[in-house]
Amino acid sequence: MAQPRISAYLPPDIDPTKAALAFGRRALPKLNEELQSPELLTQQRALMALCDLVHDPEKVYEAIALGFLDSLKALLVHEDRTVRQKTTEALSVMALHSIG
C-alpha cells in the first residue's frame, strides 16, 4: 500500500522572493502593513513587490499619500542587508518620478 510523503522542499514553481499581492485599492496599504511586520521574510517580500510597483507614477503618488516614506525611512537602518538594499532601490525609483 502506498504511503504519502511530505517533502521539506518548496515546489519548483514557487519563488520565495515574490509576495502575493492584494488587488485594487488594498494592495499598497497591505504592503505598508507588511513593511512594518517583525518577520524578516515578510518585509523582504513586501519590498520586492514594492520595487516592482513603484515604477508606475500613480502608485508612487498613492504610496507617498499612504505614508510609505516613513516606513521606508525606518527600514534604512535595518540590520539585514537585503532590506536596506531594496529600501534604497524603492526610494531611488520613487525619487526619479516627478511626484517623488
MOPAC internal coordinates of N, CA, C and O (Angstrom, degrees):
PM7 1SCF
backbone

  N    0.0000 0     0.00 0     0.00 0    0    0    0
  C    1.4344 1     0.00 0     0.00 0    1    0    0
  C    1.5308 1   108.79 1     0.00 0    2    1    0
  O    1.2310 1   120.26 1   -40.04 1    3    2    1
  N    1.3258 1   117.11 1   139.96 1    3    2    1
  C    1.4594 1   122.47 1  -177.67 1    5    3    2
  C    1.5233 1   110.72 1   -78.74 1    6    5    3
  O    1.2310 1   121.49 1   -36.94 1    7    6    5
  N    1.3219 1   114.76 1   143.06 1    7    6    5
  C    1.4504 1   120.09 1   177.03 1    9    7    6
  C    1.5234 1   109.09 1  -119.05 1   10    9    7
  O    1.2310 1   120.30 1   -38.88 1   11   10    9
  N    1.3222 1   117.02 1   141.12 1   11   10    9
  C    1.4633 1   118.96 1  -179.51 1   13   11   10
  C    1.5190 1   110.76 1   -72.32 1   14   13   11
  O    1.2310 1   121.31 1   -32.71 1   15   14   13
  N    1.3287 1   115.11 1   147.29 1   15   14   13
  C    1.4554 1   121.21 1   175.82 1   17   15   14
  C    1.5194 1   108.49 1  -121.11 1   18   17   15
  O    1.2310 1   120.83 1   -45.10 1   19   18   17
  N    1.2859 1   116.03 1   134.90 1   19   18   17
  C    1.4545 1   121.11 1   178.43 1   21   19   18
  C    1.5215 1   107.88 1  -107.80 1   22   21   19
  O    1.2310 1   120.97 1   -60.09 1   23   22   21
  N    1.2954 1   115.75 1   119.91 1   23   22   21
  C    1.4522 1   121.25 1  -178.10 1   25   23   22
  C    1.5213 1   110.67 1   -83.96 1   26   25   23
  O    1.2310 1   120.96 1   -32.38 1   27   26   25
  N    1.3098 1   115.76 1   147.62 1   27   26   25
  C    1.4596 1   121.18 1   176.43 1   29   27   26
  C    1.5275 1   111.41 1   -86.47 1   30   29   27
  O    1.2310 1   120.27 1   174.27 1   31   30   29
  N    1.3235 1   117.09 1    -5.73 1   31   30   29
  C    1.4646 1   121.76 1  -177.62 1   33   31   30
  C    1.5176 1   111.22 1   -96.35 1   34   33   31
  O    1.2310 1   120.93 1   -30.96 1   35   34   33
  N    1.3305 1   115.82 1   149.04 1   35   34   33
  C    1.4596 1   120.56 1   175.42 1   37   35   34
  C    1.5209 1   109.99 1   -70.67 1   38   37   35
  O    1.2310 1   119.94 1   -27.07 1   39   38   37
  N    1.3131 1   117.72 1   152.93 1   39   38   37
  C    1.4588 1   119.46 1   173.70 1   41   39   38
  C    1.5258 1   110.15 1   -59.74 1   42   41   39
  O    1.2310 1   119.80 1   -30.13 1   43   42   41
  N    1.3298 1   117.99 1   149.87 1   43   42   41
  C    1.4664 1   119.84 1  -174.36 1   45   43   42
  C    1.5243 1   114.61 1   -67.24 1   46   45   43
  O    1.2310 1   119.13 1   161.69 1   47   46   45
  N    1.3221 1   119.26 1   -18.31 1   47   46   45
  C    1.4568 1   120.97 1  -177.19 1   49   47   46
  C    1.5277 1   113.48 1   -96.26 1   50   49   47
  O    1.2310 1   119.69 1  -169.00 1   51   50   49
  N    1.3201 1   118.19 1    11.00 1   51   50   49
  C    1.4633 1   121.80 1   179.43 1   53   51   50
  C    1.5239 1   108.54 1  -108.30 1   54   53   51
  O    1.2310 1   120.76 1   -54.36 1   55   54   53
  N    1.3153 1   116.15 1   125.64 1   55   54   53
  C    1.4606 1   122.07 1   178.43 1   57   55   54
  C    1.5241 1   108.54 1   -98.99 1   58   57   55
  O    1.2310 1   119.87 1   -65.60 1   59   58   57
  N    1.3392 1   117.86 1   114.40 1   59   58   57
  C    1.4720 1   119.32 1  -176.72 1   61   59   58
  C    1.5279 1   114.13 1   -68.31 1   62   61   59
  O    1.2310 1   119.74 1   168.07 1   63   62   61
  N    1.3301 1   118.09 1   -11.93 1   63   62   61
  C    1.4620 1   119.44 1   179.58 1   65   63   62
  C    1.5185 1   112.53 1   -87.39 1   66   65   63
  O    1.2310 1   119.56 1   173.85 1   67   66   65
  N    1.3140 1   118.45 1    -6.15 1   67   66   65
  C    1.4599 1   121.95 1  -179.59 1   69   67   66
  C    1.5188 1   110.00 1  -100.26 1   70   69   67
  O    1.2310 1   120.89 1   -43.82 1   71   70   69
  N    1.3073 1   115.91 1   136.18 1   71   70   69
  C    1.4586 1   121.67 1   179.53 1   73   71   70
  C    1.5180 1   109.82 1  -102.19 1   74   73   71
  O    1.2310 1   120.97 1   -32.42 1   75   74   73
  N    1.3053 1   115.75 1   147.58 1   75   74   73
  C    1.4562 1   120.30 1   172.64 1   77   75   74
  C    1.5203 1   107.31 1   -76.45 1   78   77   75
  O    1.2310 1   120.77 1   -52.37 1   79   78   77
  N    1.3236 1   116.13 1   127.63 1   79   78   77
  C    1.4599 1   120.26 1  -175.64 1   81   79   78
  C    1.5170 1   111.29 1  -102.86 1   82   81   79
  O    1.2310 1   121.15 1   -32.90 1   83   82   81
  N    1.3139 1   115.40 1   147.10 1   83   82   81
  C    1.4518 1   120.47 1   169.54 1   85   83   82
  C    1.5294 1   107.84 1   -75.62 1   86   85   83
  O    1.2310 1   120.33 1   -16.90 1   87   86   85
  N    1.3054 1   116.97 1   163.10 1   87   86   85
  C    1.4548 1   120.74 1  -177.40 1   89   87   86
  C    1.5250 1   110.79 1  -105.95 1   90   89   87
  O    1.2310 1   121.73 1   -23.49 1   91   90   89
  N    1.3146 1   114.30 1   156.51 1   91   90   89
  C    1.4605 1   120.87 1   172.44 1   93   91   90
  C    1.5057 1   113.54 1    68.00 1   94   93   91
  O    1.2310 1   121.52 1    43.50 1   95   94   93
  N    1.3279 1   114.70 1  -136.50 1   95   94   93
  C    1.4672 1   120.53 1  -174.79 1   97   95   94
  C    1.5203 1   112.44 1   -69.62 1   98   97   95
  O    1.2310 1   119.83 1   161.90 1   99   98   97
  N    1.3030 1   117.92 1   -18.10 1   99   98   97
  C    1.4613 1   121.13 1  -174.25 1  101   99   98
  C    1.5344 1   113.42 1   -86.84 1  102  101   99
  O    1.2310 1   119.76 1   169.46 1  103  102  101
  N    1.3324 1   118.07 1   -10.54 1  103  102  101
  C    1.4690 1   121.27 1  -173.57 1  105  103  102
  C    1.5261 1   112.53 1   -62.60 1  106  105  103
  O    1.2310 1   120.03 1   124.62 1  107  106  105
  N    1.3166 1   117.55 1   -55.38 1  107  106  105
  C    1.4693 1   119.66 1  -176.56 1  109  107  106
  C    1.5291 1   113.48 1   -70.85 1  110  109  107
  O    1.2310 1   118.42 1   140.79 1  111  110  109
  N    1.3357 1   120.62 1   -39.21 1  111  110  109
  C    1.4727 1   117.87 1   175.26 1  113  111  110
  C    1.5312 1   112.80 1   -60.87 1  114  113  111
  O    1.2310 1   120.50 1   143.24 1  115  114  113
  N    1.3312 1   116.65 1   -36.76 1  115  114  113
  C    1.4653 1   120.51 1   178.02 1  117  115  114
  C    1.5293 1   110.35 1   -65.45 1  118  117  115
  O    1.2310 1   120.22 1   138.54 1  119  118  117
  N    1.3291 1   117.19 1   -41.46 1  119  118  117
  C    1.4652 1   120.59 1   177.43 1  121  119  118
  C    1.5262 1   111.33 1   -63.81 1  122  121  119
  O    1.2310 1   120.34 1   142.04 1  123  122  121
  N    1.3121 1   116.95 1   -37.96 1  123  122  121
  C    1.4656 1   120.39 1   178.42 1  125  123  122
  C    1.5318 1   110.68 1   -63.75 1  126  125  123
  O    1.2310 1   120.47 1   141.31 1  127  126  125
  N    1.3186 1   116.71 1   -38.69 1  127  126  125
  C    1.4667 1   120.67 1   176.12 1  129  127  126
  C    1.5251 1   110.57 1   -64.69 1  130  129  127
  O    1.2310 1   120.76 1   138.30 1  131  130  129
  N    1.3371 1   116.14 1   -41.70 1  131  130  129
  C    1.4587 1   120.19 1  -178.38 1  133  131  130
  C    1.5306 1   111.77 1   -69.50 1  134  133  131
  O    1.2310 1   119.96 1   150.50 1  135  134  133
  N    1.3192 1   117.69 1   -29.50 1  135  134  133
  C    1.4710 1   120.01 1   176.41 1  137  135  134
  C    1.5210 1   111.46 1   -64.93 1  138  137  135
  O    1.2310 1   120.01 1   151.52 1  139  138  137
  N    1.3121 1   117.59 1   -28.48 1  139  138  137
  C    1.4579 1   122.28 1  -179.00 1  141  139  138
  C    1.5215 1   112.40 1   -92.92 1  142  141  139
  O    1.2310 1   120.21 1  -174.77 1  143  142  141
  N    1.3323 1   117.20 1     5.23 1  143  142  141
  C    1.4569 1   122.29 1  -179.86 1  145  143  142
  C    1.5290 1   110.78 1   -68.74 1  146  145  143
  O    1.2310 1   120.03 1   -32.58 1  147  146  145
  N    1.3282 1   117.54 1   147.42 1  147  146  145
  C    1.4719 1   119.03 1   177.15 1  149  147  146
  C    1.5352 1   113.25 1   -76.26 1  150  149  147
  O    1.2310 1   119.58 1   166.38 1  151  150  149
  N    1.3288 1   118.41 1   -13.62 1  151  150  149
  C    1.4626 1   121.60 1  -178.44 1  153  151  150
  C    1.5254 1   110.70 1   -83.23 1  154  153  151
  O    1.2310 1   120.56 1   -49.90 1  155  154  153
  N    1.3118 1   116.54 1   130.10 1  155  154  153
  C    1.4577 1   122.41 1  -176.89 1  157  155  154
  C    1.5266 1   111.75 1   -64.20 1  158  157  155
  O    1.2310 1   119.83 1   134.16 1  159  158  157
  N    1.3189 1   117.93 1   -45.84 1  159  158  157
  C    1.4603 1   120.95 1  -177.75 1  161  159  158
  C    1.5217 1   111.50 1   -63.56 1  162  161  159
  O    1.2310 1   119.95 1   143.26 1  163  162  161
  N    1.3190 1   117.71 1   -36.74 1  163  162  161
  C    1.4637 1   121.46 1   177.67 1  165  163  162
  C    1.5242 1   110.34 1   -64.76 1  166  165  163
  O    1.2310 1   120.37 1   137.85 1  167  166  165
  N    1.3093 1   116.90 1   -42.15 1  167  166  165
  C    1.4651 1   120.48 1   177.68 1  169  167  166
  C    1.5222 1   110.97 1   -64.27 1  170  169  167
  O    1.2310 1   120.16 1   136.83 1  171  170  169
  N    1.3277 1   117.30 1   -43.17 1  171  170  169
  C    1.4581 1   120.70 1  -179.48 1  173  171  170
  C    1.5236 1   111.19 1   -63.49 1  174  173  171
  O    1.2310 1   120.33 1   136.47 1  175  174  173
  N    1.3162 1   116.98 1   -43.53 1  175  174  173
  C    1.4652 1   120.14 1   178.93 1  177  175  174
  C    1.5167 1   111.67 1   -64.26 1  178  177  175
  O    1.2310 1   120.49 1   139.13 1  179  178  177
  N    1.3213 1   116.68 1   -40.87 1  179  178  177
  C    1.4632 1   120.31 1   179.04 1  181  179  178
  C    1.5291 1   110.76 1   -64.62 1  182  181  179
  O    1.2310 1   120.11 1   141.15 1  183  182  181
  N    1.3161 1   117.39 1   -38.85 1  183  182  181
  C    1.4595 1   120.32 1   178.64 1  185  183  182
  C    1.5251 1   111.74 1   -68.05 1  186  185  183
  O    1.2310 1   120.30 1   142.21 1  187  186  185
  N    1.3291 1   117.03 1   -37.79 1  187  186  185
  C    1.4712 1   120.27 1   177.31 1  189  187  186
  C    1.5267 1   110.00 1   -62.01 1  190  189  187
  O    1.2310 1   120.72 1   135.53 1  191  190  189
  N    1.3217 1   116.22 1   -44.47 1  191  190  189
  C    1.4586 1   120.32 1   179.93 1  193  191  190
  C    1.5265 1   110.96 1   -67.59 1  194  193  191
  O    1.2310 1   120.38 1   140.00 1  195  194  193
  N    1.3191 1   116.89 1   -40.00 1  195  194  193
  C    1.4609 1   120.85 1   179.57 1  197  195  194
  C    1.5247 1   111.16 1   -63.50 1  198  197  195
  O    1.2310 1   120.44 1   139.36 1  199  198  197
  N    1.3233 1   116.76 1   -40.64 1  199  198  197
  C    1.4706 1   120.02 1   178.43 1  201  199  198
  C    1.5226 1   111.31 1   -61.18 1  202  201  199
  O    1.2310 1   120.26 1   147.19 1  203  202  201
  N    1.3212 1   117.10 1   -32.81 1  203  202  201
  C    1.4654 1   120.25 1   176.62 1  205  203  202
  C    1.5277 1   111.52 1   -73.53 1  206  205  203
  O    1.2310 1   120.26 1   143.03 1  207  206  205
  N    1.3242 1   117.11 1   -36.97 1  207  206  205
  C    1.4658 1   120.94 1  -174.99 1  209  207  206
  C    1.5228 1   114.06 1   -76.99 1  210  209  207
  O    1.2310 1   119.79 1   149.28 1  211  210  209
  N    1.3256 1   118.01 1   -30.72 1  211  210  209
  C    1.4634 1   119.32 1  -172.37 1  213  211  210
  C    1.5226 1   113.91 1   -77.08 1  214  213  211
  O    1.2310 1   119.98 1  -175.75 1  215  214  213
  N    1.3062 1   117.65 1     4.25 1  215  214  213
  C    1.4628 1   119.28 1   173.63 1  217  215  214
  C    1.5277 1   110.81 1   -76.19 1  218  217  215
  O    1.2310 1   120.20 1   165.66 1  219  218  217
  N    1.3260 1   117.22 1   -14.34 1  219  218  217
  C    1.4550 1   123.05 1   177.62 1  221  219  218
  C    1.5353 1   108.51 1   -93.59 1  222  221  219
  O    1.2310 1   119.68 1   -58.39 1  223  222  221
  N    1.3381 1   118.21 1   121.61 1  223  222  221
  C    1.4719 1   119.85 1  -177.73 1  225  223  222
  C    1.5290 1   113.89 1   -58.76 1  226  225  223
  O    1.2310 1   120.00 1   147.90 1  227  226  225
  N    1.3274 1   117.60 1   -32.10 1  227  226  225
  C    1.4706 1   119.75 1   178.32 1  229  227  226
  C    1.5257 1   110.65 1   -65.69 1  230  229  227
  O    1.2310 1   120.49 1   142.68 1  231  230  229
  N    1.3165 1   116.67 1   -37.32 1  231  230  229
  C    1.4696 1   120.34 1   178.56 1  233  231  230
  C    1.5245 1   110.69 1   -70.48 1  234  233  231
  O    1.2310 1   120.33 1   145.93 1  235  234  233
  N    1.3219 1   116.97 1   -34.07 1  235  234  233
  C    1.4693 1   120.29 1   176.95 1  237  235  234
  C    1.5248 1   109.68 1   -63.63 1  238  237  235
  O    1.2310 1   120.79 1   134.10 1  239  238  237
  N    1.3218 1   116.09 1   -45.90 1  239  238  237
  C    1.4647 1   120.66 1   179.33 1  241  239  238
  C    1.5316 1   110.39 1   -60.01 1  242  241  239
  O    1.2310 1   120.63 1   134.86 1  243  242  241
  N    1.3326 1   116.39 1   -45.14 1  243  242  241
  C    1.4627 1   120.59 1   179.99 1  245  243  242
  C    1.5335 1   110.88 1   -65.84 1  246  245  243
  O    1.2310 1   120.24 1   140.08 1  247  246  245
  N    1.3386 1   117.14 1   -39.92 1  247  246  245
  C    1.4604 1   120.40 1  -179.75 1  249  247  246
  C    1.5244 1   111.44 1   -64.16 1  250  249  247
  O    1.2310 1   120.38 1   139.05 1  251  250  249
  N    1.3217 1   116.87 1   -40.95 1  251  250  249
  C    1.4722 1   120.09 1   178.70 1  253  251  250
  C    1.5245 1   109.95 1   -65.77 1  254  253  251
  O    1.2310 1   120.54 1   139.60 1  255  254  253
  N    1.3299 1   116.57 1   -40.40 1  255  254  253
  C    1.4706 1   120.25 1   179.33 1  257  255  254
  C    1.5285 1   111.61 1   -65.71 1  258  257  255
  O    1.2310 1   119.71 1   149.99 1  259  258  257
  N    1.3252 1   118.16 1   -30.01 1  259  258  257
  C    1.4653 1   121.82 1  -179.08 1  261  259  258
  C    1.5274 1   113.21 1   -84.13 1  262  261  259
  O    1.2310 1   120.00 1   174.93 1  263  262  261
  N    1.3166 1   117.61 1    -5.07 1  263  262  261
  C    1.4580 1   120.19 1   177.24 1  265  263  262
  C    1.5144 1   114.91 1    89.88 1  266  265  263
  O    1.2310 1   120.24 1  -152.42 1  267  266  265
  N    1.3155 1   117.15 1    27.58 1  267  266  265
  C    1.4612 1   120.34 1   179.24 1  269  267  266
  C    1.5232 1   112.43 1   -65.10 1  270  269  267
  O    1.2310 1   120.24 1   151.31 1  271  270  269
  N    1.3248 1   117.14 1   -28.69 1  271  270  269
  C    1.4635 1   119.24 1  -176.88 1  273  271  270
  C    1.5226 1   111.33 1   -62.10 1  274  273  271
  O    1.2310 1   120.03 1   142.41 1  275  274  273
  N    1.3125 1   117.54 1   -37.59 1  275  274  273
  C    1.4667 1   120.34 1   177.94 1  277  275  274
  C    1.5231 1   110.88 1   -67.48 1  278  277  275
  O    1.2310 1   120.61 1   138.88 1  279  278  277
  N    1.3381 1   116.44 1   -41.12 1  279  278  277
  C    1.4658 1   120.30 1   178.73 1  281  279  278
  C    1.5182 1   110.98 1   -64.81 1  282  281  279
  O    1.2310 1   120.65 1   137.57 1  283  282  281
  N    1.3248 1   116.35 1   -42.43 1  283  282  281
  C    1.4623 1   120.43 1  -179.07 1  285  283  282
  C    1.5258 1   111.15 1   -70.17 1  286  285  283
  O    1.2310 1   120.57 1   144.37 1  287  286  285
  N    1.3266 1   116.51 1   -35.63 1  287  286  285
  C    1.4625 1   120.22 1   178.70 1  289  287  286
  C    1.5260 1   110.71 1   -62.20 1  290  289  287
  O    1.2310 1   120.57 1   141.68 1  291  290  289
  N    1.3279 1   116.51 1   -38.32 1  291  290  289
  C    1.4616 1   120.53 1   178.76 1  293  291  290
  C    1.5317 1   111.43 1   -68.39 1  294  293  291
  O    1.2310 1   120.38 1   149.98 1  295  294  293
  N    1.3314 1   116.88 1   -30.02 1  295  294  293
  C    1.4657 1   120.31 1  -178.43 1  297  295  294
  C    1.5277 1   113.07 1   -81.11 1  298  297  295
  O    1.2310 1   119.65 1   169.08 1  299  298  297
  N    1.3133 1   118.27 1   -10.92 1  299  298  297
  C    1.4664 1   120.23 1   179.33 1  301  299  298
  C    1.5253 1   112.94 1   -65.23 1  302  301  299
  O    1.2310 1   120.08 1   157.95 1  303  302  301
  N    1.3090 1   117.45 1   -22.05 1  303  302  301
  C    1.4669 1   121.16 1   179.73 1  305  303  302
  C    1.5254 1   112.19 1  -107.75 1  306  305  303
  O    1.2310 1   120.30 1  -160.47 1  307  306  305
  N    1.3191 1   117.03 1    19.53 1  307  306  305
  C    1.4654 1   122.33 1   179.74 1  309  307  306
  C    1.5256 1   109.78 1   -65.86 1  310  309  307
  O    1.2310 1   120.38 1   -29.97 1  311  310  309
  N    1.3298 1   116.87 1   150.03 1  311  310  309
  C    1.4689 1   119.80 1  -178.39 1  313  311  310
  C    1.5269 1   113.33 1   -74.12 1  314  313  311
  O    1.2310 1   119.71 1   160.73 1  315  314  313
  N    1.3356 1   118.16 1   -19.27 1  315  314  313
  C    1.4624 1   121.45 1  -179.49 1  317  315  314
  C    1.5328 1   110.56 1   -86.23 1  318  317  315
  O    1.2310 1   121.00 1   -48.13 1  319  318  317
  N    1.3121 1   115.69 1   131.87 1  319  318  317
  C    1.4607 1   120.96 1  -176.91 1  321  319  318
  C    1.5195 1   112.07 1   -68.01 1  322  321  319
  O    1.2310 1   120.08 1   142.48 1  323  322  321
  N    1.3396 1   117.44 1   -37.52 1  323  322  321
  C    1.4605 1   120.90 1   179.97 1  325  323  322
  C    1.5194 1   111.20 1   -64.33 1  326  325  323
  O    1.2310 1   120.44 1   138.90 1  327  326  325
  N    1.3148 1   116.76 1   -41.10 1  327  326  325
  C    1.4689 1   120.93 1   178.40 1  329  327  326
  C    1.5275 1   110.17 1   -62.70 1  330  329  327
  O    1.2310 1   120.44 1   135.32 1  331  330  329
  N    1.3140 1   116.76 1   -44.68 1  331  330  329
  C    1.4716 1   119.47 1   178.82 1  333  331  330
  C    1.5227 1   111.61 1   -63.68 1  334  333  331
  O    1.2310 1   120.44 1   139.13 1  335  334  333
  N    1.3347 1   116.75 1   -40.87 1  335  334  333
  C    1.4652 1   120.95 1  -178.92 1  337  335  334
  C    1.5283 1   111.42 1   -65.32 1  338  337  335
  O    1.2310 1   120.13 1   132.49 1  339  338  337
  N    1.3378 1   117.36 1   -47.51 1  339  338  337
  C    1.4656 1   120.57 1  -178.73 1  341  339  338
  C    1.5237 1   110.92 1   -70.11 1  342  341  339
  O    1.2310 1   119.63 1   148.78 1  343  342  341
  N    1.3199 1   118.32 1   -31.22 1  343  342  341
  C    1.4597 1   121.18 1   175.63 1  345  343  342
  C    1.5202 1   109.94 1   -64.39 1  346  345  343
  O    1.2310 1   120.92 1   135.55 1  347  346  345
  N    1.3181 1   115.85 1   -44.45 1  347  346  345
  C    1.4623 1   120.49 1   178.24 1  349  347  346
  C    1.5189 1   111.04 1   -63.49 1  350  349  347
  O    1.2310 1   120.59 1   140.17 1  351  350  349
  N    1.3279 1   116.49 1   -39.83 1  351  350  349
  C    1.4675 1   120.39 1   178.82 1  353  351  350
  C    1.5251 1   110.81 1   -63.68 1  354  353  351
  O    1.2310 1   120.24 1   135.36 1  355  354  353
  N    1.3331 1   117.15 1   -44.64 1  355  354  353
  C    1.4672 1   120.46 1   179.83 1  357  355  354
  C    1.5264 1   111.01 1   -63.07 1  358  357  355
  O    1.2310 1   120.24 1   136.28 1  359  358  357
  N    1.3262 1   117.15 1   -43.72 1  359  358  357
  C    1.4613 1   120.41 1   178.87 1  361  359  358
  C    1.5097 1   111.61 1   -65.11 1  362  361  359
  O    1.2310 1   120.34 1   143.20 1  363  362  361
  N    1.3219 1   116.95 1   -36.80 1  363  362  361
  C    1.4582 1   120.94 1   178.98 1  365  363  362
  C    1.5077 1   111.64 1   -65.34 1  366  365  363
  O    1.2310 1   120.09 1   134.66 1  367  366  365
  N    1.3327 1   117.42 1   -45.34 1  367  366  365
  C    1.4646 1   121.07 1   179.28 1  369  367  366
  C    1.5136 1   110.43 1   -65.03 1  370  369  367
  O    1.2310 1   120.50 1   140.40 1  371  370  369
  N    1.3314 1   116.64 1   -39.60 1  371  370  369
  C    1.4586 1   120.12 1   178.75 1  373  371  370
  C    1.5195 1   111.04 1   -64.93 1  374  373  371
  O    1.2310 1   120.13 1   141.71 1  375  374  373
  N    1.3264 1   117.36 1   -38.29 1  375  374  373
  C    1.4648 1   120.83 1  -179.03 1  377  375  374
  C    1.5277 1   112.66 1   -70.30 1  378  377  375
  O    1.2310 1   119.95 1   156.30 1  379  378  377
  N    1.3258 1   117.69 1   -23.70 1  379  378  377
  C    1.4550 1   120.94 1   179.85 1  381  379  378
  C    1.5313 1   113.01 1   -73.77 1  382  381  379
  O    1.2310 1   120.46 1   158.64 1  383  382  381
  N    1.3252 1   116.73 1   -21.36 1  383  382  381
  C    1.4642 1   120.11 1   177.02 1  385  383  382
  C    1.5253 1   109.56 1   -79.38 1  386  385  383
  O    1.2310 1   120.53 1   -28.35 1  387  386  385
  N    1.3006 1   116.59 1   151.65 1  387  386  385
  C    1.4569 1   119.68 1  -179.61 1  389  387  386
  C    1.5273 1   112.07 1   -64.50 1  390  389  387
  O    1.2310 1   120.09 1   153.20 1  391  390  389
  N    1.3138 1   117.43 1   -26.80 1  391  390  389
  C    1.4612 1   121.79 1   179.38 1  393  391  390
  C    1.5299 1   110.56 1   -71.31 1  394  393  391
  O    1.2310 1   120.75 1   142.97 1  395  394  393
  N    1.3452 1   116.17 1   -37.03 1  395  394  393
  C    1.4585 1   121.59 1  -176.29 1  397  395  394
  C    1.4907 1   112.43 1   -72.42 1  398  397  395
  O    1.2310 1   120.10 1   180.00 1  399  398  397

